[in-house]
């Protein structure tokens, strides 16, 4: 049986800092978009979780710059696309997140949380008590799409987003895993032009917000 150290290409006496650096290097190398495979990508995530004993948490938290990067965590700053029109903001505004930070928005619409190495972005949001849109959870629809404005979100599976959307920073939160210490994402973008036709019928997010 291959050990977690072998998967991360580490010596058995590697310290925490070496494990973290190896994880970030290997998760990029194993990503399908960079010549890797889904299986290898998942093996790297499992190996890291085994070495760190990171079981995650189930409470909402606000990540800080000091916390980001510890044990491979990523700090995600998020914004709900639906509030942009209310404030006259545009998706392409360079200072979009600075405006959001100063606007006293509801925590469901703007804030920060930490994502642990074993979590997808969607899982992390749900584990912190948020309700983000999704449908298939398998990379085959655009219901869970997010716009990545800073940082990088690696997707082991994508059978729906065309290359031009990927080039614009559109990613799937259901299986997307942050591989940078910090990220800025706009979620709930499923009604953006060209995404509507890639969606499945409404699922729990829409149902919860229509009750």
Secondary structure per residue as TSV (DSSP state, phi and psi in degrees):
chain	resnum	aa	ss	phi	psi
A	1	X	-	360.0	131.0
A	2	X	-	-73.4	132.2
A	3	X	-	-82.5	158.2
A	4	X	H	-57.5	-33.3
A	5	X	H	-64.0	-39.9
A	6	X	H	-65.4	-40.9
A	7	X	H	-61.4	-39.5
A	8	X	T	-88.9	1.1
A	9	X	T	59.0	52.9
A	10	X	-	-125.4	156.6
A	11	X	-	-75.8	155.2
A	12	X	T	-66.8	-16.9
A	13	X	T	-100.9	18.1
A	14	X	-	-62.2	140.9
A	15	X	-	-88.8	179.0
A	16	X	H	-60.1	-41.5
A	17	X	H	-64.7	-39.8
A	18	X	H	-67.4	-38.2
A	19	X	H	-63.7	-43.5
A	20	X	H	-62.9	-45.3
A	21	X	H	-64.2	-40.4
A	22	X	H	-65.9	-38.9
A	23	X	H	-60.8	-48.3
A	24	X	H	-64.5	-35.0
A	25	X	H	-70.6	-46.1
A	26	X	H	-71.2	-33.0
A	27	X	H	-67.7	-30.2
A	28	X	H	-75.2	-42.7
A	29	X	H	-63.2	-36.3
A	30	X	T	-86.6	-6.8
A	31	X	S	-66.0	135.9
A	32	X	G	-55.2	-31.1
A	33	X	G	-71.7	-12.9
A	34	X	G	-117.3	26.8
A	35	X	T	94.3	-0.3
A	36	X	-	-89.7	-159.1
A	37	X	-	-140.4	161.4
A	38	X	H	-59.6	-43.3
A	39	X	H	-62.0	-44.9
A	40	X	H	-67.4	-39.8
A	41	X	H	-57.8	-45.4
A	42	X	H	-68.8	-34.3
A	43	X	H	-63.5	-39.8
A	44	X	H	-64.2	-44.2
A	45	X	H	-61.9	-43.9
A	46	X	H	-65.3	-39.0
A	47	X	H	-63.2	-43.7
A	48	X	H	-63.4	-44.3
A	49	X	H	-61.4	-38.4
A	50	X	H	-66.1	-38.2
A	51	X	H	-77.3	-29.3
A	52	X	H	-96.9	-16.5
A	53	X	T	64.5	27.7
A	54	X	-	-82.0	106.8
A	55	X	-	-96.7	1.3
A	56	X	-	78.3	179.9
A	57	X	-	-136.9	160.5
A	58	X	-	-119.9	31.5
A	59	X	S	-128.9	153.4
A	60	X	-	-69.4	140.9
A	61	X	-	-147.0	154.8
A	62	X	-	-106.2	116.5
A	63	X	-	-76.8	149.0
A	64	X	-	-116.6	167.4
A	65	X	T	-61.5	-35.4
A	66	X	T	-68.6	-34.5
A	67	X	T	-76.4	-32.5
A	68	X	T	-60.4	133.0
A	69	X	T	97.0	-17.8
A	70	X	G	-70.3	129.9
A	71	X	G	52.8	30.6
A	72	X	G	80.0	9.3
A	73	X	-	-71.8	156.5
A	74	X	E	-123.6	138.4
A	75	X	E	-96.1	121.1
A	76	X	E	-109.5	125.0
A	77	X	E	-100.2	126.1
A	78	X	E	-123.4	156.1
A	79	X	E	-146.5	135.9
A	80	X	E	-81.3	123.4
A	81	X	G	-57.2	-30.3
A	82	X	G	-66.2	-19.7
A	83	X	G	-87.2	-7.5
A	84	X	H	-62.6	-46.9
A	85	X	H	-62.4	-38.4
A	86	X	H	-60.0	-29.8
A	87	X	H	-108.7	2.9
A	88	X	T	71.1	27.7
A	89	X	-	-94.5	159.1
A	90	X	-	-119.2	145.7
A	91	X	T	-55.1	-29.9
A	92	X	T	-94.9	5.3
A	93	X	-	-60.2	128.8
A	94	X	T	-65.5	-30.9
A	95	X	T	-105.3	29.4
A	96	X	H	-56.2	-46.8
A	97	X	H	-75.3	-27.5
A	98	X	H	-66.3	-40.4
A	99	X	H	-63.9	-43.7
A	100	X	H	-63.2	-39.9
A	101	X	H	-64.1	-28.6
A	102	X	T	-93.9	-0.4
A	103	X	T	-96.4	-0.2
A	104	X	T	55.2	49.8
A	105	X	-	-77.6	159.7
A	106	X	-	-61.9	143.8
A	107	X	T	-56.7	-24.6
A	108	X	T	-71.3	-22.2
A	109	X	T	-99.2	-27.0
A	110	X	E	-152.9	141.3
A	111	X	E	166.5	-160.0
A	112	X	E	-141.9	148.9
A	113	X	E	-150.5	163.7
A	114	X	E	-95.1	140.2
A	115	X	E	-111.0	127.9
A	116	X	-	-89.0	157.7
A	117	X	T	-55.8	-32.1
A	118	X	T	-84.7	-4.5
A	119	X	-	-99.6	142.3
A	120	X	-	-77.5	167.4
A	121	X	H	-61.6	-42.6
A	122	X	H	-63.2	-44.7
A	123	X	H	-60.1	-42.1
A	124	X	H	-62.5	-43.1
A	125	X	H	-60.8	-45.4
A	126	X	H	-66.4	-39.1
A	127	X	H	-66.6	-20.3
A	128	X	T	-97.4	9.8
A	129	X	T	93.5	10.9
A	130	X	-	-96.1	155.6
A	131	X	-	-113.9	103.5
A	132	X	-	-108.5	151.7
A	133	X	-	-68.1	146.3
A	134	X	-	-164.0	171.4
A	135	X	S	-145.6	-74.4
A	136	X	-	-84.2	-28.4
A	137	X	S	60.1	20.1
A	138	X	S	-126.6	11.9
A	139	X	S	77.9	19.4
A	140	X	S	-114.2	8.8
A	141	X	-	-148.1	170.9
A	142	X	S	-108.1	12.9
A	143	X	T	-58.7	-34.3
A	144	X	T	-96.2	11.0
A	145	X	E	-60.1	144.3
A	146	X	E	-131.0	156.3
A	147	X	E	-101.0	120.3
A	148	X	E	-92.0	111.9
A	149	X	E	-96.4	-19.5
A	150	X	E	-155.9	143.1
A	151	X	S	91.4	-169.2
A	152	X	-	-140.4	133.8
A	153	X	E	-119.6	112.4
A	154	X	E	-87.8	133.7
A	155	X	E	-115.1	114.6
A	156	X	S	-69.6	-25.3
A	157	X	-	-134.0	131.3
A	158	X	-	-153.0	110.6
A	159	X	S	-115.4	12.5
A	160	X	S	-128.3	-38.2
A	161	X	-	-81.6	124.9
A	162	X	-	-73.6	164.3
A	163	X	H	-59.7	-34.7
A	164	X	H	-67.7	-31.3
A	165	X	H	-72.7	-39.4
A	166	X	H	-60.7	-39.3
A	167	X	H	-65.2	-24.8
A	168	X	T	-89.6	3.5
A	169	X	T	90.9	10.8
A	170	X	E	-79.8	130.7
A	171	X	E	-138.1	168.7
A	172	X	E	-102.6	127.0
A	173	X	T	-80.1	-19.3
A	174	X	T	-65.0	-34.3
A	175	X	T	-127.7	4.2
A	176	X	E	-73.4	132.1
A	177	X	E	-118.0	122.9
A	178	X	E	-61.9	134.0
A	179	X	-	-124.2	16.2
A	180	X	S	-123.9	157.6
A	181	X	S	-66.4	-29.3
A	182	X	E	-133.9	152.5
A	183	X	E	-146.8	155.2
A	184	X	E	-127.6	122.8
A	185	X	E	-132.9	145.3
A	186	X	E	-105.7	119.6
A	187	X	E	-102.3	172.0
A	188	X	-	65.6	40.6
A	189	X	-	-97.6	17.5
A	190	X	T	-60.8	-17.7
A	191	X	T	-96.1	7.1
A	192	X	S	-61.2	150.3
A	193	X	T	-51.5	137.4
A	194	X	T	79.6	-13.4
A	195	X	T	-87.6	-27.5
A	196	X	G	-53.1	-44.1
A	197	X	G	-74.0	-7.8
A	198	X	G	-102.7	9.1
A	199	X	-	-95.4	157.9
A	200	X	-	-97.2	167.8
A	201	X	S	-56.6	157.2
A	202	X	-	-53.0	141.5
A	203	X	-	-126.4	-155.0
A	204	X	H	-52.5	-35.8
A	205	X	H	-61.0	-52.3
A	206	X	H	-64.1	-40.4
A	207	X	H	-63.5	-41.3
A	208	X	H	-65.6	-35.9
A	209	X	H	-87.9	-5.1
A	210	X	H	-101.3	-6.6
A	211	X	-	-69.3	360.0
